[in-house]
């Protein structure tokens, strides 16, 4: 599946996952950190605005470019049609950067399984 007309990005690795909408800005900040992109409040506003009309089931998505000093990273976002609190995320990034993204996603999944008793 081609996400862009840029052949260099099409040759890059793709990784897909979902997150809760209220955690999306944190995910975007982590992806920015990995790519070296300086993610600002203006970026957060643009992403929030661009996400609103999306629908994953109808293939309506919003793309955001986080390419910077550490590598190329394009993020494709879409809300779930039935549960508007779920965001589907696809990252298209250089191989080295994609390995870091996958590591963080696996770490997040592992941390979800850990139960902490604060009593």
Steps between C-alpha positions, in 0.01 A plus 500: 500500500649834397452781747681771307644584160848526651683176400750540783223485760327214318823300529506558875355270763139540614369425848135519604338513842218672682484720806239678706420848372591662832850349470562605140693819579739301719550249219568785256753652742682166532510456123631855469769431756613194304517689170654815648195710413417786736129442571326820609160605625421614145573146378269357766222736392550408133486127577188538716326704228609265220391190689141615552355418152683166461342156485711183483215286364448741209877538438489869591827581671721789601873499425763684701869521422743472794811465285803666654866454590480134611304370204183501302173442679155550354197429717158408364210536745132405489226472759299180530150544355318334789720603790622854449737457796727260306763632258661275243862599443727399214862611494709500186861551597856411416593150613716607796232737626229240448689253719491755784129560445428127517710468816301775671169345391604161639618661823165676535317169451720337764439781747124455459531146638682599818275537801615735772360486851554829680349384828 
